[in-house]
Amino acid sequence: MKTINKTKIVKSTPLLALFFLFATTFMVQSCADLDPDLTEFASPPGSYLSLDDMNSGIIGVYGQVTLAARMTTFYAPAWAGDDMTTHRALNKADFREFDQRAVQSSNNRLLRNWNAIYDAVNAINGVLARSEGLIDAEGINQDVLQIQLGEAYFLRGLLFNQLARVHGRIALPLTQVPPPDISRSSLEEVYTQIESDFLAAEQRLPEVYPGTLPGAPRPNKGSAKAFLARLYMDWGGFPIKDNSKYALAASTAKDVIDNAGTYGFGLVDDLEDLWTVAGRFNQESLFTIAYCKGCPDNSLANRKFSRLGLPADLGGWNETFAEIKFFEDFPEGARKEATYRTDLDYTQFNAQKSPVFKKITGPIGDLNPRDFLTERNDFLMRYAEILLIYAEASGLSGNVTADSWEALNKIRRRAAGLPFDTPDSSVDVITGDIADLAFTERKWEFAGEYVRWFDLVRREKVAEVLGVRDDVAGPIPEHNPIIGSLETSNYLAPIPADAVDRNPNLAN
């Protein structure tokens, strides 16, 4: 079913004032306003009559996206990587299915993620449909409207991309009332639609969203380009394997790098600062989902960190642990100390002898270890990833430059605890297969950030890497041995059975 939406760029009026943006942009950043009425996007019926109506719709969409992302459900497939594991028993069966490569269509995390994402997509489509009466309407600041439309396209592209990484072929509803019998689109149609949404966002979003905190909690032009670069990396790899996209990934990433100062992006000096509450808004995040603890009913608090990463010995919930082999193989240095709680001797735990991610629990004393609800933000993409996309894509496209090596070396220097902008012969590399070097650097840089599994899939390295995952040199074996296939036929998750029951066309 071909549903590609070729969006029209509307010529806007001269930029007279942006006071409206400054007045409303903090609505998705403060505790009080981070708890929107999630039915707001449905009111008023028909077309929006003002930019206030439109902004209320956008705020409602952000609320939907936050609700979808606040639980580990949003990232459940990441447990399939060699960096993360879960408890061997208890109520972690849904995560274990990914961890052991034996995912069933009845997996409840798959279904909840599917439903939450499509709820948000339908809300976005409703906003886009209701906004049509505002385009070229008298008295409507078209510059402001175009930015708001850019946000809607960005969020829809992001959500489609998340589902496509999990399932491959997905349905692409693009109308206010989605067809109840919609079919899944082809892989090419899915990727083309995501590209279309990100391009539409890039053309409409400002270089910096006025009045926002660091980390783009409301995306800017650079945010859209960054996610587009990631899309091209996926497009070049499995399952489509269109190698021509690597050149696009490299050039798009380079554009973000070259204009990082304009977009407000860059590396932070100390990697560990990213996992602190104080560092929840920072220049390294290219798009941030902001959370709020203490809002009414805590519905928009983050539920992925602190207690979830600790064993029961320390009052934790035994959900998100580090793999033993990955931890033991991890290069020593500043980055390992920022990634793991090396002060804890995991071999002495009784609940389960697994290493602990500092990225999940936070540094010592930063979060209450008994907390399930936190205000830690999600960084859906970091500037470090754009640097490594550029390095890897340069190698895969056969166009390696001095800038490609410098992008890689910035990450290597910071990992060693050195100033990232200062060349250092003790860690810098300028020869070798830069694509493989960057791919390996990603392995260590993004451990525990729900990224590794998707890297293994796009480069078709699942069997190579997971085939030796359980070969731990020592007395403690991995707790969830792999029982499913490591072949490409088992890379993508099935469509949830409940969704197929409601619409049998999704089985095709």
N, C-alpha and C positions, 0 to 999 in steps of 0.2 A: 504494500500500500504506500504509494508515493505521497509524502506530506511535507516536502521541503517548503519552508516559508521564506521566500526571497523578500526581505524587508525593504521598504522604501525609505530612503533618507529624505526627510522633509526639510526644506529650506526654512530656517528659523529667522525670526525678526532680529534686528540688531540688539546686542546685549545691553539693555538699559539699566538693569539692576539685578542683584542676586540676593537681596535682603530676605526673600522668601526662603532660600536655601539655608541661610545662616540661622534663620528663626526656627527652622524645622529639623535641621540635620541631627541635632542632639537627641531627637526623640528615640533613636535606636541605640543610644549610648548611655543613658542614665537609667538608674534602677526603676524610677517611677514609670518612665515612658517605655521601658523595655518590656512591659507587660501589656501589649496592645489587646484590644478587643479583636479576637481572631475571626470574628464574623464581619468585621468592618469592611473587608473587601467586597462583601456582597451588598453593600448599601452605599448609595441609593440604587434602585433598579434602573436598568437602561444605561444611558450614557452618563458619565461624570459631568457635572456642571461647573466645576472649578478645580483649580490646582490643589486646593485643600482636600477635595474629594479624592483626587488622584494620589496625593501624598498619604492619605489615610489607607488607601488600597496598598500602596507600596509598603507602609509600615506593617500592615497585616501580613504581607508576604514574608517580610523579614521574620516576623513572629513564627510563621509556619516553618520556615527554613531552620530557625533556631530549635524549634520543637523536634524537628526531624534529626538534627545533628547532636542533640544534647546527650544522648545515650550511646554506649558502645555499639549498639545495634547498627548505627550508621556505618561503622567501620568493621563489622563482623568478619567479612572476607579476609581482612588483614591477618587474622590468626593463622592463616595458611602459610604465611612466610616463615623463614627459618629464624627470624629474630624474636618472635612472640609465641607464647603458649598460655594455656589456662590450667585450671585445676583438673586433676585426673578423674574427679568424681563430682559430688555435690550437684548443684543445679546448673552446671556449665555445659550441658550436652550440646547446645546449639553452637557454642564456640568450638567444642571438641570436634564436631563434624568438619569444620574448616581446618582445624589443626591437623586432623588425621586424613584429610582429603577424601571424606566420605559424606558429602553434603547431600541431604535429602530435600525433595521439593516440599516436604512438610516442615522444614526448619522454620521455627517461629520468627527468628531474627530476619530471615529473608522476607517473610510476609510483612512484618511490621515496617521494615525499611521501604519495601515496595509501596505500601499504602501511604506512608508518610510523605514520600517523595512525590507521588502522583497527586496527593492532596495539595501539596505546595505548587506543583505545576498547574493544576486546575485553577488555583487561586491566581497565579500569574496570568494565565490565559484570560481569566475574567477581568483583571486589571487592564490588559491590553485591549480587550474588546470594548470596555467602557470608556477607554481613553480616546477612542476614534473621533468622538464629537468635539474634542478639544483641539484637534489638529487644525491649524489655520483659523481657529475661532477668534472673533473680535474680543479684545481685552485679555487674552490669554498670553502670558509670557512664553513664547515658543521655545526659548533657550532652556528655561526651567523644565518645561514639559519634555523636551528631548533628553535631558539628563535623567529624568524619572523613567522614561521609556528605556534608556540604556541600562538602568538598574534592573528592570524587569527582564530584558533579554539576557543580561549577564547571569542572573540567578537561574533562569530556565536552562541556559546552556550548561551551567555548573551541575544542575540536578540531573539533566539528561546524561551528562558525562559520567557522573557517579554511577548511575544505573547501568550504563553501557559497559563500564569497566567490570562490573559484577556479572552481568548477564549476556553481554554481546548484543544480540538483536533484541530491541525493545519496541514497545508501541510509542508513537510520537503524536499524542494529542496536542493540537494547536488551536483549538476552538474553545469558546466559553463553555459549551456543553459538549463534552467528548462523546463520540459515538460509542454506544455500549458494546458494540461488536467489533471494535477496532482490532486490527491485526498488527502483528509485529512487522516493522519495516526491515529492509535489508540492511546489512552492516554499512554499506556505502551510504545509504540514505540516512542512517543514524548519525554517522560521523559528519556528513555534509550538513545536516540540520544543526548539530552542535557548533560547527564552524560558522554557519550563518548567524547563529545567536551571538557568538562571541564577537564576530565582525560588526554586527549591528550595535553591540554594546560599545566596542572600541570607537566607532564613529560618533557616538552620542555622548559618551562620558567625558567629563573634564579631565585635565591633566592632574589636578588635585581637587577632590571634592571639598567645597568650602566648609570650613568650620569643624572638620572631623579631627578626631584624635589620630595619632600615628598608627600605621598598620592597616589603613584602608578599611575600617568597619563599614563604610559605604564605598564601593569600589570606584576606582578611577580608570583612566584610559590604560595605564600600565598594568592594572590588575587584569583587564580583559586580554591584553596582549600576552601576559604571562600564562594564563590558562589556555590560550590558543597555542602557545608553544608546547605546552604539555600535551595538548590534544594531538598535535602533529607528531610528537614522539610516539604516542600510542598508535597513531594511524600508520606510522612507518613499521611498527612491529606487529606481533600477533594480536588479533586474528587476520587483519587485512593485509599487512606486510607490503604496503606501498612505499618502497624505498625513496621515492621522490619527495616524500614529506619530510625527510630528515633535513634537507636543505632549507625548507620553510621553517622547521623547528629552530635551526641555527640562526637564521636571519631574524626571526621574530624575537628570539631570546636576546640576540645582540642588540636589537632596538630597545628592549627594556633596559639592558645594561647601560647602553649609551645615554639613556635619558633618565637613569635612576634618580639623579638629583632633582629633576623636575617633578617626578612622581612621588618623591619623598621616600624612596626605598634605599636600602643598603644593609650591610652586615652589622650586627652588634659586635662589640669587642669581645664580650664574654658570653659564650654559648649558654652557660648555666643561667644567665639572667632571663632567658626566654621562658624558663619553667617556674618563675616566681610570680606571685600575684602582682608585685610592683611592676613587673615587666610585661603585663598582659596587653598593653598597647605599645608597640615598638616598630621601628622602621623596617625590620627584617620581614615582617608579615606582609604579604602581597594582597591578602584578603583575610579579614578577621571576622569570625563570628563572636560577638560580644555576649557575655552571660551576666546574669544578675542574681546574686544570693541576697535574699531579704525582700525581694519583690513580693507582691501578693501571691500567696500559696507556693512560692519558690518554683513556679512552673518553668521559669527561664534560667534556673541555675544549671551549671554544668555538672553532669553526673558520670564523668569518665575518669576522674582523677582521685588523688589522695587515697582513701580507704580501699578503693578497688584494686590498687596495685600492691597492697600489703598482704602477707599471709595472716592466717588467724592467730598465729603466735603473737602478732603485734596489733591485734584487734582489726585486722583487715578482712576483706571479703573474697580473697583468693581468686580474683578474676583475671587480671592482666599481669602475667609474669614474663620474664625474659627466658629465652632458650639457653640451656647450659652451654652447648657447644659454641654458639654465637658469642656468648659472654666470655668464655675462656679464650676464644680466638681473637677477640677485639683488641686492637693495638693499644698498648698502654699509653697514657698521656692525659692531657687536659680534657680531651673530648670524651674519653672513657669515664673520667671522673664526673663530667657533666651529664653523662647518659645514665649511669647506674649509681645506686646506693652502695658504694664499695665499703662503707663503714659497717654494713650488715654482712655477717657470715652466713650465706644462704645454706651452707652445708649443715648448719646446726638447727635449722627450722624443723619443727615437727609436722606442721600442717602440710607442707610440700617443700622439698628442697629445690627451690628455683630462685635465681637471682632477681633482684628488684630494680625496676626502672625508676631512676630519679625523675625522668621526664613525666612519669605518671604520678608519683607520690609527692613531687616537689622536693627541693632541698630541705635539709634538716631545719625544722622550726618554722618553715614558711607556711605550711598548711597543717591544720589539726589532723593528726592521723586517724581520728575517729570520724572525720567529716566524709559524708557521701555527697553532699551538695557543696560546690565551690563556685567562685566567680572567675576561675581560670578561663581564659579565652581559648578558642581554637584558631590556629594558624593554618588555613587550608592550603596554603602554599607559602614557602619561605624564599627569600632572595637567594639563599644558598642553592635552592633547587634551580633557579634560573641560570646561575653560574654553571652548574653541573650539566644542565640541559645543553647549554651552549657548547661546553667542552665535548660532551658525548656526541651531540649531533654534528659537530664539526668533523669529528672522526668518522662517523657513519656516512656522512655526505662527501667525504674526501676533500674537505676544504679547511685544513688545519692552519691556523695562523698563530702568531705570537700572542694575540689576545686570547685565543683558545686555551693556551697553556697557562696564561696568567689567571684566567677564570678558575681553572682547576687548582692552581697553586694558592690562591687566596683561601680556599677551603682547607687545604693541607696545612697551611701556616697556622690558621686559627686552631685547627685540631691539635696542633703541637703546643698551643699556648703562646704563640708568637704573634706579633702585629701582622695582620693579614695583608696590609698594603706594602710591607717592606720585604723585598726579595731576600731569600735565605737559602743558601746552597745546601744546607743540611736537610731540607725537606722538599725543595722545589724539584720538579721533574720537567724535562724539555725534550725527552725522547721516549719512544715506545708507542704502543697502541693506545692513543688517548681515549678512544671510545671505551675500551675495557678498563682503563685506569679510572675514568670518570664513573663508570658503572660500579666499580668496586668502592670508590669514594662515597657514592650514594649509599651503599650498603651500610657503612659505618655512620655516616652523617645523619641518616634518617631512621636509625634503629629505634623501634618503639613508637614511631609516628604514623603507623598504619599505611606505609608506603611500599615496603619491601616486596610484598606479594605481587603487586601490580608491575613492579620492575621485572620480577622473575617471569611473569606471564609475557610481557611485551617482547622480551629478549629470548623467549623459549628456553629458559634455563631451569625450569622446575625440576626435571628429572636429575639434571646435573647437580643441583644444589641440595634438593631435599633427599636425593638418593643417599647422601652421606650425613644427613642431619642427625640421625640417631647414633652415629659412630662417635660416641663420647669417650675420650681417653680418661678414664677415671671410674670410681666406684658407683657414681650416680648416673643412671641412664635417663634419657628423656622420658617424661612422664606420660606422654600421649603418642605412642609410636604410630607411624603412618600405616594405614590399612587400605587406603584407596589407591587408585591408579595415579601415576605421575605423568601420564601421556597428555598430549594437547586436547584430547577428547574430554578430559576431565578438568580443564582449566576454568571454564565458565560455569557459573552456578545455574541450576534449573530455575525456570519461572515458578513462583510459588503455586502450589497445588490449589490453594483456595482461590487465587486469581484466575486460574484456568477453569475451575469449576464455575466461576461467575461468568467467564467469557471464554468458551472453548476455542475461539480463534487464536488465542494467545499460545496455544499448543503448536501452532503451525509455523 
